[in-house]
Amino acid sequence: MTAPAPRRATYADVLNAPSHMVAEILDGQLHLSPRPAGPHCLAASVLGGELASPFHRGRGGPGGWLIIYEPELHLGGDVLVPDIAGWRRTRLPKYPNAAFVSLAPDWICEVLSPKTHRLDRVEKRSVYAREGVQHLWLVDPLERTLETYELIAGRWTDSGSYSGDSKIRAVPFDAIELELGALWEDAEQESEGQGT
């Protein structure tokens, strides 16, 4: 006699998750992650702030993007919460008045942490490729690195790796120069507390 198949997670599982956890569903499995720790929060906040003015608002840059922190994405049967996502306004002119978005972003940034490293780097990355996300950035605040990828013919292609305090231009936001050091300059590098 074979064991019954495990129950597939549903959106009700996401809604019923503890409020101090980030709930995601990948391939029918519920993943609960603690809220991010300091270095993670700092890197995401600074990067989002650097991109929002020139790209979201068009101040000092070309505009044409919606840059959103921690949007809930419903992509196929998966429910994902990237750290930052961006849509070209030609595809998503206004952010919907809804709890989630079903249109895959054009760009996603995942800030890696010890507890979510594999989920972000492997499992979520394959969903993003399947859904046609064109650009993926992986920020590691503990290693002080940024990896950028572009989706070409359905496969992720390395479009740049940067580290330390470099000043960079990275697609799709290469219209401005980013100072990587700003993403981690004010963070303690010791992992403390309950965050990821």
C-alpha positions as CSV (number, residue, x, y, z in Angstrom):
1,M,0.0,0.0,0.0
2,T,1.4,3.4,-1.0
3,A,1.4,6.4,1.2
4,P,-1.1,9.1,0.3
5,A,0.4,12.1,-1.6
6,P,1.1,15.1,0.6
7,R,-1.6,17.7,0.7
8,R,-0.8,20.6,-1.6
9,A,-0.7,24.0,0.0
10,T,-3.4,26.5,-0.9
11,Y,-3.8,30.3,-0.6
12,A,-5.7,29.7,2.7
13,D,-2.4,28.4,4.1
14,V,-0.7,31.7,3.1
15,L,-3.6,33.7,4.7
16,N,-3.4,31.7,7.9
17,A,0.3,31.9,8.3
18,P,1.7,33.7,11.4
19,S,2.0,37.4,10.8
20,H,5.7,37.4,11.7
21,M,6.5,35.0,8.8
22,V,6.7,35.5,5.1
23,A,4.5,32.8,3.5
24,E,5.1,31.5,0.0
25,I,4.0,28.5,-2.1
26,L,6.3,26.8,-4.5
27,D,5.3,23.6,-6.3
28,G,2.4,23.0,-3.9
29,Q,4.6,23.3,-0.8
30,L,4.2,26.0,1.8
31,H,7.4,27.8,2.8
32,L,7.5,30.0,5.9
33,S,10.5,32.3,6.4
34,P,11.1,34.7,9.3
35,R,11.0,38.4,8.6
36,P,14.4,39.7,7.4
37,A,17.3,40.8,9.7
38,G,19.0,44.1,9.6
39,P,21.6,43.7,6.8
40,H,18.8,42.2,4.6
41,C,16.4,45.1,5.3
42,L,19.0,47.7,4.8
43,A,20.2,46.4,1.4
44,A,16.6,46.1,0.1
45,S,15.6,49.5,1.4
46,V,18.6,51.3,0.0
47,L,18.5,49.6,-3.3
48,G,14.7,50.3,-3.7
49,G,15.3,53.9,-2.7
50,E,18.1,54.3,-5.3
51,L,15.9,53.0,-8.1
52,A,12.6,54.6,-7.1
53,S,13.4,58.2,-7.8
54,P,15.0,57.8,-11.3
55,F,12.9,54.9,-12.5
56,H,9.6,54.9,-10.6
57,R,9.2,58.7,-10.4
58,G,11.4,59.8,-13.3
59,R,13.5,62.2,-11.2
60,G,17.1,62.1,-12.4
61,G,16.4,59.2,-14.7
62,P,14.2,57.9,-17.5
63,G,11.1,56.8,-15.4
64,G,8.9,54.2,-17.0
65,W,8.9,51.6,-14.1
66,L,6.8,50.6,-11.1
67,I,9.2,49.6,-8.4
68,I,7.4,47.8,-5.5
69,Y,8.7,46.4,-2.2
70,E,7.7,42.8,-1.3
71,P,4.8,42.4,-3.7
72,E,2.8,39.2,-3.5
73,L,3.0,37.5,-6.8
74,H,0.6,34.7,-8.0
75,L,2.4,33.0,-10.9
76,G,0.7,29.8,-12.1
77,G,0.1,27.8,-8.9
78,D,3.0,29.5,-7.1
79,V,2.7,32.4,-4.5
80,L,6.0,34.3,-4.2
81,V,7.1,37.4,-2.3
82,P,10.3,38.8,-3.8
83,D,12.1,41.6,-1.9
84,I,11.7,44.1,-4.7
85,A,10.1,43.8,-8.1
86,G,9.7,46.1,-11.1
87,W,7.3,46.3,-14.0
88,R,7.7,48.4,-17.1
89,R,4.8,50.8,-17.2
90,T,4.1,49.7,-20.8
91,R,3.1,46.4,-19.3
92,L,1.6,47.5,-16.0
93,P,0.7,51.2,-16.1
94,K,-0.8,51.3,-12.6
95,Y,-0.3,49.0,-9.6
96,P,-3.6,47.1,-9.0
97,N,-5.8,47.7,-5.9
98,A,-5.5,44.1,-4.9
99,A,-3.7,41.9,-2.4
100,F,-1.6,40.3,-5.2
101,V,-0.4,40.7,-8.8
102,S,-0.7,37.9,-11.4
103,L,1.4,39.6,-14.1
104,A,5.1,38.5,-13.8
105,P,7.5,41.5,-13.2
106,D,10.1,42.5,-15.7
107,W,12.8,42.6,-13.0
108,I,13.1,41.0,-9.6
109,C,15.6,41.4,-6.8
110,E,16.0,38.8,-4.1
111,V,18.2,39.7,-1.1
112,L,19.8,36.5,0.0
113,S,19.9,35.5,3.7
114,P,21.2,32.3,5.3
115,K,17.6,30.9,5.8
116,T,16.3,31.7,2.4
117,H,19.4,31.3,0.3
118,R,18.5,28.1,-1.5
119,L,14.8,29.0,-1.9
120,D,15.8,32.3,-3.6
121,R,18.7,31.1,-5.6
122,V,17.3,27.8,-6.9
123,E,13.6,27.3,-6.5
124,K,12.2,30.8,-6.9
125,R,14.7,31.5,-9.7
126,S,13.3,28.6,-11.8
127,V,9.7,30.0,-11.4
128,Y,10.9,33.4,-12.5
129,A,12.4,31.9,-15.6
130,R,9.3,29.9,-16.4
131,E,7.2,33.0,-16.1
132,G,9.4,35.1,-18.4
133,V,10.9,37.6,-15.9
134,Q,13.6,39.2,-17.9
135,H,16.0,40.4,-15.2
136,L,17.0,38.9,-11.9
137,W,19.3,40.5,-9.3
138,L,20.6,38.5,-6.3
139,V,22.0,40.7,-3.5
140,D,24.0,39.1,-0.7
141,P,24.5,41.7,2.1
142,L,26.8,39.4,4.2
143,E,29.1,38.7,1.2
144,R,28.6,42.2,-0.1
145,T,27.9,41.1,-3.6
146,L,25.4,41.7,-6.4
147,E,24.8,39.1,-9.2
148,T,22.7,40.1,-12.2
149,Y,21.1,37.7,-14.7
150,E,19.2,38.2,-17.9
151,L,16.7,35.6,-19.3
152,I,17.8,34.6,-22.8
153,A,15.9,31.9,-24.7
154,G,14.4,30.7,-21.4
155,R,17.7,30.4,-19.5
156,W,19.4,32.7,-17.0
157,T,22.6,34.2,-18.4
158,D,25.1,35.9,-16.1
159,S,25.1,39.6,-17.0
160,G,27.4,40.8,-14.3
161,S,28.9,40.1,-10.8
162,Y,29.9,43.0,-8.6
163,S,31.2,43.3,-5.0
164,G,32.3,45.6,-2.3
165,D,32.0,49.3,-2.8
166,S,32.0,49.3,-6.6
167,K,30.2,51.9,-8.6
168,I,28.3,50.0,-11.2
169,R,25.8,50.2,-14.1
170,A,23.6,47.1,-14.3
171,V,20.8,46.2,-16.7
172,P,18.0,47.0,-16.8
173,F,18.8,50.1,-14.7
174,D,22.1,51.0,-16.4
175,A,20.9,54.6,-17.1
176,I,22.2,55.5,-13.6
177,E,25.3,54.6,-11.6
178,L,24.7,52.7,-8.4
179,E,27.1,52.7,-5.4
180,L,27.1,49.2,-4.0
181,G,28.7,50.2,-0.8
182,A,25.5,52.1,0.2
183,L,23.7,48.8,0.4
184,W,25.7,47.6,3.4
185,E,27.7,50.6,4.8
186,D,25.4,51.0,7.8
187,A,24.8,47.3,8.6
188,E,26.4,45.2,11.3
189,Q,27.7,42.1,9.6
190,E,27.0,39.8,12.6
191,S,23.8,37.9,12.2
192,E,21.7,38.6,15.3
193,G,18.1,38.1,16.3
194,Q,15.4,36.0,14.7
195,G,15.5,37.4,11.2
196,T,16.8,35.8,8.1
